């Protein structure tokens, strides 16, 4: 089965539909990231979540029980991943996003240049921004499965590196 990865090249994976643990993905994968204006090649390790797999960089950790990707040096930087039911409503999720994000500050829909690479076509991409915190609420469909990504990005030193690594990891999700 050939799967086009969002924001990336086409890669071929052998995925068995017989069981969710039979996905044949490489244990590591190289990605090109832009960090502080410079392009870097970095390797990420395959990790499995609840019905999906993704690649995690060494600066982060993934807890499969909570479906939470965190930054190792500061656990306040994180993204929670939720698989959505097939009958989810974008309108209801936008209302929920507005309420959740208001806790951080001013709520707005992300402009095209604010959307992270690999998430440009998300059906819901909202941001709540205050003086010390940016929260994101993103709904995206990956190979027919809807996902909700709740990002929590404090305004401190590691912020640029976390977002780049985290969103590259999220764009590597493959359903299994």
MDTraj code that builds the backbone (N, CA, C; nanometers):
import mdtraj as md
import numpy as np

residues = "UNK UNK UNK UNK UNK UNK UNK UNK UNK UNK UNK UNK UNK UNK UNK UNK UNK UNK UNK UNK UNK UNK UNK UNK UNK UNK UNK UNK UNK UNK UNK UNK UNK UNK UNK UNK UNK UNK UNK UNK UNK UNK UNK UNK UNK UNK UNK UNK UNK UNK UNK UNK UNK UNK UNK UNK UNK UNK UNK UNK UNK UNK UNK UNK UNK UNK UNK UNK UNK UNK UNK UNK UNK UNK UNK UNK UNK UNK UNK UNK UNK UNK UNK UNK UNK UNK UNK UNK UNK UNK UNK UNK UNK UNK UNK UNK UNK UNK UNK UNK UNK UNK UNK UNK UNK UNK UNK UNK UNK UNK UNK UNK UNK UNK UNK UNK UNK UNK UNK UNK UNK UNK UNK UNK UNK UNK UNK UNK UNK UNK UNK UNK UNK UNK UNK UNK UNK UNK UNK UNK UNK UNK UNK UNK UNK UNK UNK UNK UNK UNK UNK UNK UNK UNK UNK UNK UNK UNK UNK UNK UNK UNK UNK UNK UNK UNK UNK UNK UNK UNK UNK UNK UNK UNK UNK UNK".split()
xyz = np.array([
    [0.0845, -0.1160, 0.0000],
    [0.0000, 0.0000, 0.0000],
    [0.0895, 0.1229, 0.0000],
    [0.0608, 0.2181, -0.0829],
    [0.1389, 0.3414, -0.0883],
    [0.0631, 0.4499, -0.0144],
    [0.1317, 0.5165, 0.0765],
    [0.0709, 0.6220, 0.1557],
    [0.1491, 0.7497, 0.1317],
    [0.0799, 0.8571, 0.0979],
    [0.1482, 0.9842, 0.0825],
    [0.1511, 1.0512, 0.2179],
    [0.2684, 1.0822, 0.2636],
    [0.2815, 1.1490, 0.3910],
    [0.2602, 1.2972, 0.3698],
    [0.1868, 1.3590, 0.4589],
    [0.1625, 1.5020, 0.4499],
    [0.2939, 1.5762, 0.4623],
    [0.3149, 1.6701, 0.3734],
    [0.4333, 1.7528, 0.3815],
    [0.5612, 1.6778, 0.3513],
    [0.5514, 1.5617, 0.2937],
    [0.6721, 1.4847, 0.2678],
    [0.6620, 1.4100, 0.1378],
    [0.7634, 1.3327, 0.1115],
    [0.7665, 1.2539, -0.0095],
    [0.6770, 1.1322, 0.0053],
    [0.6536, 1.0662, -0.1048],
    [0.5738, 0.9461, -0.1039],
    [0.6607, 0.8316, -0.0517],
    [0.6088, 0.7554, 0.0411],
    [0.6831, 0.6429, 0.0958],
    [0.5962, 0.5189, 0.0837],
    [0.6564, 0.4061, 0.0661],
    [0.5801, 0.2829, 0.0544],
    [0.5927, 0.2034, 0.1827],
    [0.4784, 0.1616, 0.2360],
    [0.4744, 0.0817, 0.3575],
    [0.3949, -0.0443, 0.3281],
    [0.4335, -0.1507, 0.3898],
    [0.3563, -0.2734, 0.3798],
    [0.2713, -0.2818, 0.5056],
    [0.1417, -0.2635, 0.4906],
    [0.0540, -0.2630, 0.6063],
    [-0.0481, -0.3741, 0.5910],
    [-0.0523, -0.4587, 0.6907],
    [-0.1481, -0.5682, 0.6911],
    [-0.2770, -0.5190, 0.7547],
    [-0.3898, -0.5499, 0.6955],
    [-0.5172, -0.5112, 0.7547],
    [-0.5662, -0.6181, 0.8513],
    [-0.4951, -0.7292, 0.8637],
    [-0.5372, -0.8379, 0.9514],
    [-0.5242, -0.8000, 1.0988],
    [-0.4237, -0.7245, 1.1350],
    [-0.4047, -0.6891, 1.2751],
    [-0.3294, -0.5584, 1.2871],
    [-0.3597, -0.4826, 1.3903],
    [-0.3000, -0.3503, 1.4026],
    [-0.1516, -0.3531, 1.4358],
    [-0.1002, -0.4638, 1.4838],
    [0.0406, -0.4694, 1.5207],
    [0.1304, -0.5156, 1.4063],
    [0.0744, -0.5346, 1.2869],
    [0.1520, -0.5899, 1.1763],
    [0.2072, -0.4865, 1.0797],
    [0.1983, -0.3592, 1.1131],
    [0.2515, -0.2561, 1.0245],
    [0.4028, -0.2736, 1.0118],
    [0.4521, -0.2734, 0.8895],
    [0.5952, -0.2892, 0.8654],
    [0.6543, -0.1529, 0.8321],
    [0.6929, -0.0811, 0.9340],
    [0.7534, 0.0505, 0.9180],
    [0.8972, 0.0427, 0.9669],
    [0.9870, 0.1218, 0.9089],
    [1.1252, 0.1208, 0.9577],
    [1.1319, 0.1699, 1.1022],
    [1.2235, 0.1155, 1.1807],
    [1.2388, 0.1531, 1.3210],
    [1.2850, 0.2979, 1.3379],
    [1.3596, 0.3490, 1.2400],
    [1.4027, 0.4884, 1.2435],
    [1.3786, 0.5503, 1.1067],
    [1.3697, 0.6809, 1.1047],
    [1.3475, 0.7522, 0.9796],
    [1.4140, 0.8884, 0.9888],
    [1.4727, 0.9336, 0.8781],
    [1.5375, 1.0643, 0.8736],
    [1.4399, 1.1705, 0.8238],
    [1.4444, 1.2871, 0.8858],
    [1.3596, 1.4003, 0.8490],
    [1.4472, 1.5236, 0.8351],
    [1.4051, 1.6161, 0.7499],
    [1.4730, 1.7450, 0.7394],
    [1.3897, 1.8473, 0.8149],
    [1.4519, 1.9113, 0.9145],
    [1.3845, 2.0112, 0.9971],
    [1.4502, 2.1467, 0.9772],
    [1.3721, 2.2516, 0.9910],
    [1.4295, 2.3854, 0.9904],
    [1.4272, 2.4366, 1.1334],
    [1.5479, 2.4517, 1.1906],
    [1.5632, 2.4959, 1.3287],
    [1.6468, 2.6228, 1.3320],
    [1.5896, 2.7278, 1.3873],
    [1.6560, 2.8574, 1.3960],
    [1.7106, 2.9022, 1.2607],
    [1.6298, 2.8832, 1.1558],
    [1.6656, 2.9275, 1.0220],
    [1.7599, 2.8362, 0.9448],
    [1.8047, 2.7283, 1.0074],
    [1.8978, 2.6357, 0.9415],
    [1.8292, 2.5002, 0.9217],
    [1.8544, 2.4386, 0.8057],
    [1.7999, 2.3057, 0.7796],
    [1.8931, 2.2014, 0.8398],
    [1.8325, 2.1058, 0.9106],
    [1.9080, 1.9974, 0.9733],
    [1.8407, 1.8658, 0.9431],
    [1.9202, 1.7617, 0.9210],
    [1.8680, 1.6256, 0.9075],
    [1.8741, 1.5614, 1.0445],
    [1.7605, 1.5061, 1.0895],
    [1.7553, 1.4406, 1.2196],
    [1.6836, 1.3076, 1.2050],
    [1.7220, 1.2135, 1.2886],
    [1.6617, 1.0805, 1.2875],
    [1.5626, 1.0691, 1.4023],
    [1.4484, 1.0075, 1.3730],
    [1.3453, 0.9854, 1.4742],
    [1.3161, 0.8359, 1.4832],
    [1.2687, 0.7930, 1.6008],
    [1.2387, 0.6515, 1.6248],
    [1.0890, 0.6263, 1.6173],
    [1.0536, 0.5106, 1.5632],
    [0.9140, 0.4694, 1.5518],
    [0.8561, 0.4401, 1.6906],
    [0.7364, 0.4913, 1.7133],
    [0.6639, 0.4685, 1.8371],
    [0.5196, 0.4397, 1.8002],
    [0.4537, 0.3547, 1.8793],
    [0.3144, 0.3206, 1.8512],
    [0.2220, 0.3840, 1.9536],
    [0.1110, 0.4370, 1.9010],
    [0.0063, 0.4941, 1.9848],
    [-0.1173, 0.4074, 1.9755],
    [-0.2315, 0.4643, 2.0027],
    [-0.3599, 0.3949, 2.0021],
    [-0.4128, 0.3824, 1.8587],
    [-0.3698, 0.2775, 1.7880],
    [-0.4155, 0.2549, 1.6510],
    [-0.3370, 0.3317, 1.5467],
    [-0.2239, 0.3854, 1.5842],
    [-0.1401, 0.4596, 1.4897],
    [0.0060, 0.4467, 1.5319],
    [0.0930, 0.4835, 1.4396],
    [0.2361, 0.4882, 1.4677],
    [0.2863, 0.6251, 1.4245],
    [0.3932, 0.6713, 1.4897],
    [0.4548, 0.7969, 1.4528],
    [0.6015, 0.7931, 1.4924],
    [0.6766, 0.8869, 1.4408],
    [0.8195, 0.8953, 1.4689],
    [0.8459, 1.0079, 1.5682],
    [0.9256, 0.9775, 1.6718],
    [0.9558, 1.0717, 1.7788],
    [1.1054, 1.1014, 1.7802],
    [1.1400, 1.2284, 1.7921],
    [1.2802, 1.2705, 1.7981],
    [1.3332, 1.2575, 1.9404],
    [1.4646, 1.2574, 1.9532],
    [1.5284, 1.2369, 2.0839],
    [1.5017, 1.3490, 2.1837],
    [1.4531, 1.4640, 2.1401],
    [1.4239, 1.5725, 2.2347],
    [1.2888, 1.5521, 2.3037],
    [1.2104, 1.4536, 2.2568],
    [1.0772, 1.4335, 2.3110],
    [1.0526, 1.2913, 2.3552],
    [0.9402, 1.2734, 2.4226],
    [0.8953, 1.1428, 2.4676],
    [0.7481, 1.1293, 2.4327],
    [0.7055, 1.0050, 2.4135],
    [0.5657, 0.9787, 2.3825],
    [0.5130, 0.8762, 2.4803],
    [0.4018, 0.9090, 2.5467],
    [0.3359, 0.8173, 2.6387],
    [0.2158, 0.7574, 2.5657],
    [0.2260, 0.6302, 2.5291],
    [0.1202, 0.5643, 2.4521],
    [-0.0088, 0.5496, 2.5331],
    [0.0002, 0.5471, 2.6653],
    [-0.1207, 0.5332, 2.7483],
    [-0.2044, 0.6605, 2.7468],
    [-0.1381, 0.7749, 2.7442],
    [-0.2103, 0.9025, 2.7449],
    [-0.2118, 0.9689, 2.6074],
    [-0.1402, 0.9094, 2.5094],
    [-0.1291, 0.9666, 2.3748],
    [-0.0788, 1.1100, 2.3811],
    [0.0281, 1.1292, 2.4591],
    [0.0828, 1.2623, 2.4823],
    [0.2310, 1.2658, 2.4447],
    [0.2643, 1.3611, 2.3592],
    [0.4014, 1.3862, 2.3168],
    [0.4523, 1.5048, 2.3973],
    [0.5629, 1.4865, 2.4709],
    [0.6161, 1.5929, 2.5541],
    [0.7625, 1.6183, 2.5214],
    [0.8087, 1.7363, 2.5594],
    [0.9493, 1.7710, 2.5449],
    [1.0222, 1.7241, 2.6708],
    [1.1348, 1.6561, 2.6531],
    [1.2062, 1.5991, 2.7669],
    [1.2521, 1.7030, 2.8684],
    [1.3050, 1.8161, 2.8225],
    [1.3614, 1.9147, 2.9156],
    [1.2558, 2.0012, 2.9837],
    [1.1336, 2.0027, 2.9311],
    [1.0279, 2.0834, 2.9901],
    [0.8932, 2.0206, 2.9547],
    [0.8355, 1.9483, 3.0500],
    [0.7107, 1.8747, 3.0273],
    [0.5902, 1.9660, 3.0039],
    [0.6063, 2.0975, 3.0212],
    [0.4969, 2.1905, 2.9925],
    [0.4760, 2.2087, 2.8422],
    [0.5715, 2.1646, 2.7626],
    [0.5567, 2.1643, 2.6168],
    [0.5029, 2.0279, 2.5791],
    [0.3813, 2.0248, 2.5228],
    [0.3251, 1.8950, 2.4870],
    [0.2176, 1.9085, 2.3796],
    [0.1861, 1.7919, 2.3205],
    [0.0729, 1.7792, 2.2291],
    [-0.0015, 1.6524, 2.2690],
    [-0.1320, 1.6662, 2.2893],
    [-0.2178, 1.5508, 2.3168],
    [-0.2839, 1.5097, 2.1859],
    [-0.2830, 1.3798, 2.1589],
    [-0.3385, 1.3254, 2.0349],
    [-0.4641, 1.2460, 2.0688],
    [-0.5747, 1.2791, 2.0008],
    [-0.7003, 1.2083, 2.0224],
    [-0.7540, 1.1620, 1.8878],
    [-0.7800, 1.0308, 1.8766],
    [-0.8478, 0.9806, 1.7565],
    [-0.9947, 1.0166, 1.7681],
    [-1.0496, 1.0709, 1.6607],
    [-1.1890, 1.1136, 1.6614],
    [-1.2801, 1.0038, 1.6081],
    [-1.4050, 0.9989, 1.6553],
    [-1.5001, 0.9027, 1.5999],
    [-1.5331, 0.9417, 1.4553],
    [-1.5807, 0.8464, 1.3790],
    [-1.6070, 0.8718, 1.2367],
    [-1.7147, 0.9778, 1.2151],
    [-1.8004, 1.0000, 1.3130],
    [-1.9101, 1.0957, 1.2958],
    [-1.8829, 1.2302, 1.3653],
    [-1.7556, 1.2676, 1.3799],
    [-1.7264, 1.3942, 1.4481],
    [-1.7779, 1.5125, 1.3667],
    [-1.8100, 1.6203, 1.4397],
    [-1.8622, 1.7418, 1.3777],
    [-1.7580, 1.8530, 1.3896],
    [-1.7135, 1.9038, 1.2758],
    [-1.6168, 2.0151, 1.2767],
    [-1.6748, 2.1370, 1.3478],
    [-1.8031, 2.1639, 1.3274],
    [-1.8655, 2.2802, 1.3912],
    [-1.8628, 2.2675, 1.5428],
    [-1.8959, 2.1489, 1.5953],
    [-1.8919, 2.1272, 1.7402],
    [-1.7496, 2.1396, 1.7928],
    [-1.6530, 2.0867, 1.7162],
    [-1.5134, 2.0946, 1.7591],
    [-1.4632, 2.2393, 1.7584],
    [-1.5087, 2.3198, 1.6635],
    [-1.4698, 2.4618, 1.6616],
    [-1.5235, 2.5343, 1.7854],
    [-1.6474, 2.5023, 1.8250],
    [-1.7046, 2.5631, 1.9455],
    [-1.6248, 2.5218, 2.0689],
    [-1.5932, 2.3921, 2.0770],
    [-1.5126, 2.3415, 2.1885],
    [-1.3754, 2.4086, 2.1901],
    [-1.3163, 2.4248, 2.0727],
    [-1.1844, 2.4877, 2.0621],
    [-1.1886, 2.6298, 2.1168],
    [-1.2909, 2.7052, 2.0798],
    [-1.3023, 2.8429, 2.1269],
    [-1.3056, 2.8514, 2.2780],
    [-1.3802, 2.7604, 2.3416],
    [-1.3893, 2.7598, 2.4881],
    [-1.2559, 2.7203, 2.5503],
    [-1.1945, 2.6147, 2.5004],
    [-1.0666, 2.5674, 2.5550],
    [-0.9560, 2.6704, 2.5393],
    [-0.9470, 2.7278, 2.4207],
    [-0.8366, 2.8183, 2.3905],
    [-0.8493, 2.9532, 2.4601],
    [-0.9714, 2.9925, 2.4956],
    [-0.9921, 3.1206, 2.5623],
    [-0.9169, 3.1271, 2.6951],
    [-0.8895, 3.0100, 2.7553],
    [-0.8141, 3.0061, 2.8812],
    [-0.6726, 3.0613, 2.8618],
    [-0.6172, 3.0461, 2.7408],
    [-0.4809, 3.0927, 2.7132],
    [-0.4776, 3.2415, 2.6782],
    [-0.5826, 3.2892, 2.6116],
    [-0.5841, 3.4287, 2.5691],
    [-0.6726, 3.4484, 2.4479],
    [-0.6326, 3.5390, 2.3615],
    [-0.7094, 3.5734, 2.2422],
    [-0.7157, 3.4533, 2.1472],
    [-0.8368, 3.4208, 2.1005],
    [-0.8586, 3.3052, 2.0133],
    [-0.8785, 3.3517, 1.8700],
    [-0.8141, 3.2807, 1.7774],
    [-0.8302, 3.3126, 1.6350],
    [-0.8063, 3.1867, 1.5520],
    [-0.8545, 3.1911, 1.4290],
    [-0.8197, 3.0846, 1.3345],
    [-0.6813, 3.1161, 1.2809],
    [-0.6013, 3.0129, 1.2650],
    [-0.4643, 3.0316, 1.2169],
    [-0.4648, 3.0775, 1.0718],
    [-0.3761, 3.1706, 1.0403],
    [-0.3583, 3.2106, 0.9010],
    [-0.2706, 3.1052, 0.8333],
    [-0.2684, 3.1067, 0.7023],
    [-0.1905, 3.0061, 0.6294],
    [-0.0432, 3.0045, 0.6698],
    [0.0148, 3.1221, 0.6934],
    [0.1576, 3.1245, 0.7274],
    [0.1853, 3.0836, 0.8722],
    [0.0806, 3.0689, 0.9554],
    [0.0980, 3.0223, 1.0934],
    [0.0867, 2.8709, 1.1060],
    [0.0327, 2.8065, 1.0043],
    [0.0112, 2.6617, 1.0115],
    [0.1440, 2.5881, 0.9928],
    [0.1651, 2.4901, 1.0786],
    [0.2886, 2.4123, 1.0724],
    [0.2897, 2.3211, 0.9509],
    [0.4084, 2.2993, 0.8981],
    [0.4266, 2.2128, 0.7815],
    [0.3664, 2.0756, 0.8106],
    [0.2893, 2.0252, 0.7173],
    [0.2232, 1.8971, 0.7337],
    [0.0827, 1.9096, 0.7883],
    [0.0463, 2.0267, 0.8372],
    [-0.0873, 2.0498, 0.8924],
    [-0.1615, 2.1589, 0.8150],
    [-0.1103, 2.1972, 0.6994],
    [-0.1682, 2.3088, 0.6249],
    [-0.3127, 2.2858, 0.5828],
    [-0.3514, 2.1599, 0.5634],
    [-0.4877, 2.1335, 0.5172],
    [-0.5811, 2.0885, 0.6297],
    [-0.5436, 2.1135, 0.7545],
    [-0.6293, 2.0787, 0.8682],
    [-0.7631, 2.1506, 0.8562],
    [-0.8722, 2.0802, 0.8861],
    [-1.0053, 2.1393, 0.8730],
    [-1.0356, 2.2382, 0.9858],
    [-0.9739, 2.2198, 1.1015],
    [-0.9842, 2.3144, 1.2124],
    [-0.8415, 2.3425, 1.2578],
    [-0.8042, 2.4687, 1.2633],
    [-0.6700, 2.5052, 1.3096],
    [-0.6853, 2.6372, 1.3829],
    [-0.7039, 2.6273, 1.5138],
    [-0.7294, 2.7468, 1.5941],
    [-0.6185, 2.7651, 1.6966],
    [-0.5951, 2.8910, 1.7306],
    [-0.4874, 2.9278, 1.8221],
    [-0.5441, 3.0166, 1.9316],
    [-0.5028, 2.9888, 2.0543],
    [-0.5317, 3.0758, 2.1682],
    [-0.3978, 3.1258, 2.2191],
    [-0.3793, 3.2581, 2.2189],
    [-0.2481, 3.3114, 2.2540],
    [-0.2585, 3.4178, 2.3607],
    [-0.1773, 3.3999, 2.4636],
    [-0.1658, 3.4974, 2.5714],
    [-0.0208, 3.5417, 2.5834],
    [0.0105, 3.6136, 2.6902],
    [0.1465, 3.6634, 2.7082],
    [0.2478, 3.5526, 2.7303],
    [0.2071, 3.4456, 2.8001],
    [0.3038, 3.3421, 2.8374],
    [0.2768, 3.2054, 2.7752],
    [0.1689, 3.1927, 2.6958],
    [0.1305, 3.0607, 2.6448],
    [0.0567, 3.0709, 2.5117],
    [0.0891, 2.9789, 2.4213],
    [0.0113, 2.9595, 2.2998],
    [-0.0439, 2.8177, 2.3039],
    [-0.1760, 2.8069, 2.2850],
    [-0.2398, 2.6757, 2.2773],
    [-0.2954, 2.6603, 2.1359],
    [-0.2873, 2.5385, 2.0842],
    [-0.3391, 2.5100, 1.9512],
    [-0.4413, 2.3981, 1.9585],
    [-0.5397, 2.4064, 1.8736],
    [-0.6458, 2.3063, 1.8644],
    [-0.6603, 2.2769, 1.7161],
    [-0.6153, 2.1582, 1.6763],
    [-0.6060, 2.1257, 1.5342],
    [-0.6800, 1.9956, 1.5070],
    [-0.7660, 1.9964, 1.4068],
    [-0.8347, 1.8756, 1.3625],
    [-0.7874, 1.8467, 1.2211],
    [-0.7329, 1.7274, 1.2027],
    [-0.6809, 1.6892, 1.0721],
    [-0.7184, 1.5451, 1.0448],
    [-0.7330, 1.5129, 0.9189],
    [-0.7652, 1.3764, 0.8782],
    [-0.6421, 1.3140, 0.8150],
    [-0.6083, 1.1950, 0.8628],
    [-0.4919, 1.1234, 0.8120],
    [-0.5388, 0.9897, 0.7586],
    [-0.5283, 0.9729, 0.6289],
    [-0.5677, 0.8490, 0.5624],
    [-0.7067, 0.8014, 0.6057],
    [-0.8026, 0.8975, 0.6110],
    [-0.9410, 0.8641, 0.6423],
    [-0.9768, 0.8661, 0.7903],
    [-0.8792, 0.8834, 0.8787],
    [-0.9047, 0.8868, 1.0225],
    [-0.8870, 1.0295, 1.0746],
    [-0.9865, 1.0807, 1.1461],
    [-0.9772, 1.2136, 1.2046],
    [-0.9001, 1.2120, 1.3354],
    [-0.8188, 1.3142, 1.3552],
    [-0.7404, 1.3308, 1.4785],
    [-0.7570, 1.4720, 1.5302],
    [-0.7534, 1.4839, 1.6627],
    [-0.7515, 1.6128, 1.7293],
    [-0.6159, 1.6256, 1.7971],
    [-0.5480, 1.7366, 1.7719],
    [-0.4187, 1.7655, 1.8327],
    [-0.4342, 1.8899, 1.9188],
    [-0.4075, 1.8752, 2.0482],
    [-0.4117, 1.9886, 2.1410],
    [-0.2679, 2.0219, 2.1783],
    [-0.2192, 2.1356, 2.1305],
    [-0.0828, 2.1777, 2.1573],
    [-0.0756, 2.2775, 2.2706],
    [0.0293, 2.2644, 2.3504],
    [0.0523, 2.3519, 2.4658],
    [0.1964, 2.3989, 2.4563],
    [0.2145, 2.5267, 2.4186],
    [0.3471, 2.5791, 2.3871],
    [0.3741, 2.7068, 2.4674],
    [0.4367, 2.6916, 2.5870],
    [0.4703, 2.8111, 2.6654],
    [0.5698, 2.8988, 2.5901],
    [0.5730, 3.0262, 2.6249],
    [0.6665, 3.1201, 2.5626],
    [0.7936, 3.1250, 2.6456],
    [0.8756, 3.0225, 2.6298],
    [1.0032, 3.0142, 2.6996],
    [1.1090, 2.9710, 2.5996],
    [1.2293, 2.9544, 2.6436],
    [1.3449, 2.9258, 2.5583],
    [1.3256, 2.8121, 2.4562],
    [1.2795, 2.6918, 2.4933],
    [1.2744, 2.5818, 2.3960],
    [1.1617, 2.5882, 2.2942],
    [1.0830, 2.6953, 2.2904],
    [0.9588, 2.6938, 2.2127],
    [0.9766, 2.6637, 2.0641],
    [1.0718, 2.7256, 1.9953],
    [1.0838, 2.7014, 1.8509],
    [1.1209, 2.5573, 1.8217],
    [1.2138, 2.5040, 1.8952],
    [1.2570, 2.3666, 1.8719],
    [1.1470, 2.2658, 1.8972],
    [1.0660, 2.2890, 1.9999],
    [0.9601, 2.1939, 2.0302],
    [0.8577, 2.1866, 1.9186],
    [0.8064, 2.3000, 1.8766],
    [0.7012, 2.3010, 1.7752],
    [0.7480, 2.2334, 1.6472],
    [0.8679, 2.2621, 1.6027],
    [0.9195, 2.2027, 1.4791],
    [0.9290, 2.0516, 1.4925],
    [0.9861, 2.0044, 1.6022],
    [0.9991, 1.8595, 1.6240],
    [0.8612, 1.7929, 1.6395],
    [0.7751, 1.8532, 1.7217],
    [0.6445, 1.7937, 1.7486],
    [0.5590, 1.7842, 1.6230],
    [0.5526, 1.8910, 1.5436],
    [0.4669, 1.8881, 1.4261],
    [0.5245, 1.8001, 1.3160],
    [0.6547, 1.7857, 1.3114],
    [0.7138, 1.6898, 1.2183],
    [0.6741, 1.5484, 1.2607],
    [0.6777, 1.5203, 1.3904],
    [0.6340, 1.3895, 1.4408],
    [0.4868, 1.3650, 1.4080],
    [0.4022, 1.4648, 1.4317],
    [0.2594, 1.4482, 1.4034],
    [0.2325, 1.4245, 1.2556],
    [0.3100, 1.4893, 1.1701],
    [0.2888, 1.4706, 1.0261],
    [0.3375, 1.3332, 0.9786],
    [0.4050, 1.2584, 1.0674],
    [0.4517, 1.1233, 1.0306],
    [0.3516, 1.0139, 1.0690],
    [0.2384, 1.0512, 1.1271],
    [0.1403, 0.9513, 1.1739],
    [0.0923, 0.8637, 1.0575],
    [0.0906, 0.7339, 1.0853],
    [0.0353, 0.6344, 0.9934],
    [-0.0614, 0.5485, 1.0733],
    [-0.1830, 0.5324, 1.0248],
    [-0.2812, 0.4468, 1.0911],
    [-0.2411, 0.3009, 1.0775],
    [-0.2672, 0.2221, 1.1808],
    [-0.2445, 0.0765, 1.1689],
    [-0.3490, 0.0000, 1.2449],
])
top = md.Topology()
chain = top.add_chain()
for i, resn in enumerate(residues, 1):
    res = top.add_residue(resn, chain, resSeq=i)
    for name in ("N", "CA", "C"):
        top.add_atom(name, md.element.get_by_symbol(name[0]), res)
traj = md.Trajectory(xyz[None], top)
